[in-house]
């Protein structure tokens, strides 16, 4: 007897994703007999992938059987020019979600079983898809797999004992797909070997997923604080991977590149993350939204002006130009001579972001008289002259 793990309530409306294969047909039979009192209303979802000629006759037969049994049959046919398992899965679940919303269905049941779980664990391990855990979840969002603890041979025995009819998909018998190869060439041989035990994969899944949850918890705790490069570089490598994976949601290859750069001697660098930018500036790391900024402003009268997040207050000065940094910019230092603005930025550890937007104020003679909040020759030369004043301060929008 196949025993289901019932996680829904008798007051729930549920749906079953019915493909017509042996596993989904056995689950259907169980739901309309032994488990008929575990739900309020049952809907049947069917997706015709259109990849086989036989699928259209199978859909008609399923519809006739389901409606004869008194259940609502909801189906769709996919039009995929070049079929792939990934494309089919995405469109299939899109249909499921849509019908669940339309009919106020609480859960959708799928007929995944323990052999499917074994297959997924091996597939994810051997294709490097294991970072966020392995195997099939019994409940994920609103999808439930009540047969996840049932072996395929138990399902086959039930189908034989209760005369359950089902359709055979011949494409499952070939090794054209990676999962089929794992099923036929790996799991079959492991299952028949006296020294090997497929159930060990279930134990591994539970232990490994618990470790992943622990690592993610540590990563999330790290991300609750300001991201400091020095602290990040002290973490174990695998924790660094989870921190960046949770924060940036990028590929493992890209994560490894960021880790390498953060551990290098580069004081500052930027890397694109979609339409945003990952910025490392000395010990600080953050995500910058792409945005435009001013490059030029003319000041001809006393007043207060805004320039790229800075407030510029001017008194008694005219003919000033506010612009952003240019190569070759130099400032005059009292009793020293001149100094490159780029060197001034380095000395003050100004991030590349701020270097691009910080106001450079030039007088009518072309002399730089102020650089953001880090240099202001007017303050130096006119300490007691209240008629002339120039102040620059960064605006704190969160204050």
C-alpha positions in Angstrom: 0.0 0.0 0.0 1.3 3.4 -0.9 1.1 5.8 2.0 0.8 9.6 1.2 2.2 12.3 3.5 -0.9 14.5 3.8 0.1 18.1 4.6 -3.1 19.8 3.4 -6.4 20.2 5.3 -9.8 18.7 4.5 -11.1 22.3 4.0 -8.5 23.0 1.3 -9.1 23.0 -2.5 -6.2 21.2 -4.1 -5.0 20.4 -7.6 -3.1 17.4 -9.0 -0.6 17.8 -11.9 -1.6 14.8 -14.0 0.8 13.8 -16.8 -0.7 10.4 -17.4 2.5 8.5 -16.4 2.5 5.7 -13.8 3.4 7.9 -10.8 0.8 10.7 -11.4 -2.0 8.1 -12.3 -1.3 6.2 -9.0 -1.5 9.4 -7.1 -4.8 10.3 -8.8 -6.2 6.9 -8.0 -5.2 7.3 -4.3 -6.8 10.8 -4.1 -10.1 9.6 -5.5 -10.3 6.5 -3.3 -8.3 6.1 0.0 -7.6 9.9 0.4 -10.9 11.3 -0.9 -11.8 12.8 2.5 -8.5 14.7 2.9 -9.6 17.7 0.7 -12.6 19.8 -0.1 -12.4 19.9 -3.9 -9.9 18.4 -6.4 -8.9 19.9 -9.7 -6.8 18.2 -12.3 -4.1 20.1 -14.2 -2.7 18.7 -17.4 0.1 20.1 -19.6 0.4 18.8 -23.2 4.0 19.6 -24.2 3.2 18.9 -27.8 6.5 17.1 -28.2 4.9 13.7 -29.2 2.1 12.8 -31.6 0.6 10.5 -29.0 0.2 13.3 -26.4 -2.9 14.7 -28.1 -4.8 11.4 -27.9 -3.5 10.9 -24.3 -4.9 14.4 -23.3 -8.4 13.5 -24.7 -8.4 10.2 -22.8 -7.3 11.8 -19.6 -10.0 14.5 -19.9 -12.7 11.9 -20.6 -11.7 9.8 -17.6 -11.3 12.8 -15.2 -14.7 14.3 -16.1 -16.3 10.9 -15.8 -15.0 10.8 -12.3 -16.6 14.2 -11.5 -13.4 16.4 -11.4 -12.7 19.6 -13.3 -10.0 19.1 -16.0 -7.9 22.2 -16.8 -5.3 21.8 -19.5 -3.0 23.7 -21.8 -0.8 22.9 -24.8 2.7 24.3 -25.0 4.0 25.7 -28.3 7.7 25.4 -28.0 9.6 25.6 -31.3 12.7 23.8 -29.9 11.6 21.7 -26.9 13.8 21.4 -23.8 13.1 20.1 -20.3 13.9 23.5 -18.8 11.6 25.5 -21.2 8.9 22.9 -20.6 9.2 23.1 -16.8 9.1 26.9 -16.8 5.9 27.1 -18.9 4.3 24.2 -17.0 4.7 25.9 -13.6 3.5 29.2 -15.1 0.3 27.4 -16.1 -0.1 25.8 -12.6 0.3 29.2 -10.8 -2.1 30.9 -13.1 -4.9 28.3 -12.6 -4.2 28.2 -8.8 -4.9 31.9 -8.7 -7.9 31.7 -11.0 -9.6 29.0 -9.0 -8.4 29.9 -5.5 -6.6 26.6 -5.1 -4.4 26.3 -2.0 -2.0 23.6 -3.1 -0.9 21.8 -6.2 0.3 18.2 -5.8 2.9 16.6 -8.0 3.8 12.9 -8.1 7.5 13.2 -7.5 8.7 10.1 -5.6 11.9 9.0 -3.8 13.6 7.7 -7.0 13.1 11.2 -8.5 14.8 12.6 -5.4 17.8 10.3 -5.8 18.0 11.4 -9.4 17.9 15.1 -8.5 20.6 14.7 -5.8 23.0 13.0 -8.2 22.1 15.5 -11.0 22.8 18.5 -8.8 26.0 17.2 -7.4 27.5 16.2 -10.8 26.4 19.5 -12.5 27.5 21.8 -9.6 24.0 22.9 -8.8 24.3 22.1 -5.1 25.1 25.5 -3.5 21.6 26.1 -2.1 20.9 22.5 -1.2 20.2 19.3 -2.9 17.2 17.1 -3.7 13.5 17.8 -4.0 11.6 19.7 -1.3 8.5 18.0 0.0 6.8 21.4 0.2 8.0 24.3 -1.9 5.8 27.4 -2.0 2.4 26.0 -2.7 3.6 22.8 -4.3 3.4 19.5 -2.4 5.0 16.1 -3.1 3.1 13.6 -1.0 4.9 10.6 -2.5 8.4 11.8 -1.9 9.1 9.0 0.6 7.7 6.3 -1.7 10.0 4.2 -4.0 9.1 3.7 -7.6 8.8 0.0 -7.2 6.1 0.5 -4.6 4.2 2.7 -7.1 4.6 0.0 -9.7 3.3 -2.7 -7.3 0.2 -0.5 -6.5 -0.5 0.1 -10.2 -0.4 -3.7 -10.8 -2.5 -4.6 -7.8 -5.2 -2.0 -8.4 -5.2 -2.2 -12.2 -4.2 1.5 -12.6 -3.9 2.3 -16.3 -1.3 4.8 -17.5 0.6 6.0 -20.5 4.2 5.2 -21.4 6.4 8.1 -22.7 9.1 6.4 -24.9 11.4 9.5 -24.6 11.9 8.5 -20.9 13.6 5.2 -22.1 16.4 7.0 -24.0 19.5 8.7 -22.6 19.0 11.9 -24.7 18.4 13.9 -21.5 21.0 14.0 -18.6 18.4 12.9 -16.0 17.5 9.9 -18.1 21.2 8.9 -18.2 21.5 9.2 -14.5 18.3 7.1 -14.0 19.4 4.3 -16.4 23.2 4.3 -16.2 23.9 5.2 -12.5 20.9 4.7 -10.2 20.0 1.3 -11.7 23.5 -0.1 -11.1 23.8 1.4 -7.6 20.5 0.0 -6.6 21.5 -3.5 -7.7 24.9 -3.4 -6.0 24.9 -5.1 -2.6 27.5 -2.8 -1.1 25.8 0.4 -2.2 22.6 1.9 -0.8 20.5 4.6 -2.5 18.9 5.4 0.9 22.3 6.9 1.9 21.5 9.7 -0.5 18.5 10.6 1.6 20.6 10.8 4.7 23.2 12.9 2.8 20.5 15.2 1.6 19.2 15.8 5.1 22.7 16.4 6.6 23.9 18.6 3.7 20.8 20.8 3.6 21.1 21.3 7.4 24.7 22.5 6.8 23.6 24.8 4.0 20.9 26.3 6.3 23.6 26.9 8.9 26.0 28.5 6.4 23.2 30.7 5.1 22.3 31.8 8.7 25.9 32.9 9.3 25.9 34.7 5.9 22.7 36.5 6.7 24.1 37.6 10.1 27.2 39.0 8.4 25.0 40.9 5.9 23.1 42.6 8.7 26.2 44.7 9.4 28.0 47.2 7.1 30.1 45.2 4.7 33.7 45.5 5.7 36.3 44.1 3.3 38.7 43.3 6.1 36.1 41.3 8.1 34.9 39.5 4.9 38.5 38.4 4.1 38.8 36.8 7.5 35.8 34.4 6.8 36.2 30.9 5.6 36.0 30.6 1.8 32.7 28.7 1.8 31.1 31.4 4.0 32.3 34.1 1.6 30.6 32.2 -1.2 27.2 32.2 0.7 27.5 35.8 1.7 28.0 36.9 -1.9 25.4 34.5 -3.2 22.7 35.7 -0.9 23.6 39.4 -1.4 24.4 39.6 -5.1 22.5 36.5 -6.5 25.2 35.9 -9.2 26.8 32.8 -10.6 29.5 30.8 -8.7 32.1 31.8 -11.3 31.4 35.5 -10.7 31.4 35.0 -6.9 34.9 33.4 -7.1 36.1 36.4 -9.2 34.8 38.9 -6.6 36.4 36.9 -3.8 39.7 37.0 -5.7 39.5 40.7 -6.2 38.6 41.4 -2.6 41.6 39.4 -1.5 43.9 41.3 -3.9 46.0 44.4 -3.3 43.5 46.6 -5.3 42.4 49.4 -3.1 39.3 50.1 -5.2 37.4 48.3 -8.0 34.0 48.0 -9.5 32.2 45.1 -11.1 28.8 45.1 -12.9 25.9 43.3 -11.3 23.1 43.5 -13.8 22.1 47.1 -14.1 23.9 47.9 -10.8 27.5 48.0 -9.8 29.4 46.2 -7.0 31.8 48.8 -5.6 34.8 48.1 -3.4 36.3 51.2 -1.9 39.1 50.6 0.5 37.4 48.7 3.4 33.9 49.4 2.3 31.8 47.4 -0.2 28.3 48.3 -1.4 25.9 48.2 -4.4 25.5 51.3 -6.4 22.5 52.0 -8.6 23.3 53.4 -12.0 22.5 57.0 -12.1 23.3 60.2 -13.9 25.1 63.1 -12.3 25.8 66.7 -13.0 29.1 67.6 -14.7 28.9 71.4 -14.8 27.3 74.3 -12.9 27.9 78.1 -13.1 27.6 80.3 -10.0 27.2 84.1 -10.6 25.6 85.3 -7.4 25.4 84.7 -3.6 23.1 81.8 -2.7 22.9 78.1 -2.0 23.3 75.5 -4.8 23.0 71.7 -5.1 25.5 69.6 -7.0 25.5 65.8 -7.0 24.4 65.5 -3.4 26.5 68.4 -2.1 25.2 71.7 -0.8 27.3 74.7 -1.9 26.8 78.0 -0.1 28.4 81.1 -1.7 28.8 84.6 -0.3 30.6 87.5 -2.0 32.0 85.4 -4.8 31.1 85.5 -8.5 32.1 83.9 -11.8 32.6 80.4 -10.3 32.4 77.2 -12.2 31.5 73.9 -10.5 32.5 70.8 -12.3 33.7 67.2 -11.7 37.3 66.0 -11.6 39.5 66.2 -14.7 42.9 64.6 -15.2 45.6 67.0 -14.5 43.7 69.0 -11.8 46.0 70.5 -9.2 45.4 72.6 -6.1 47.7 75.1 -4.3 49.0 74.2 -0.9 50.1 77.0 1.5 54.0 77.1 1.8 54.3 73.9 -0.2 53.4 74.5 -3.9 50.8 72.5 -5.8 49.4 69.0 -5.5 47.5 66.8 -7.9 43.8 66.4 -6.9 44.1 62.7 -7.7 46.8 62.4 -5.0 44.6 64.4 -2.7 41.8 61.8 -3.3 44.2 59.0 -2.5 45.5 60.6 0.7 42.0 61.3 1.9 40.8 57.8 0.8 38.0 59.2 -1.3 36.1 56.4 -3.1 36.0 56.3 -6.9 32.3 56.9 -6.7 32.8 60.2 -4.9 35.7 61.2 -7.2 33.3 61.1 -10.1 30.7 63.3 -8.4 32.5 65.5 -6.0 32.3 69.2 -6.8 35.5 70.9 -8.1 35.1 74.7 -7.8 37.1 76.9 -10.1 37.3 80.7 -10.0 37.2 83.0 -13.0 41.0 82.8 -13.4 40.8 79.0 -13.7 42.2 78.3 -10.2 40.7 75.5 -8.2 39.6 77.0 -4.9 37.7 74.1 -3.4 37.4 70.3 -3.8 34.3 68.9 -2.0 34.8 69.0 1.8 38.5 68.1 1.6 40.0 71.3 0.3 38.9 74.9 0.5 41.4 77.7 -0.1 38.8 80.4 0.6 38.6 79.2 4.2 42.3 79.3 4.5 42.8 82.8 3.1 39.7 84.5 4.4 39.3 83.2 8.0 38.2 86.6 9.4 36.5 88.0 6.3 32.8 87.6 6.8 31.9 89.2 3.5 33.4 86.3 1.6 32.5 82.7 2.3 32.4 79.4 0.5 31.2 76.2 2.2 30.6 72.8 0.8 28.8 70.0 2.7 27.5 66.6 1.7 23.8 66.3 2.0 22.5 63.5 4.3 19.2 62.6 2.7 18.4 60.1 5.5 18.7 62.6 8.3 
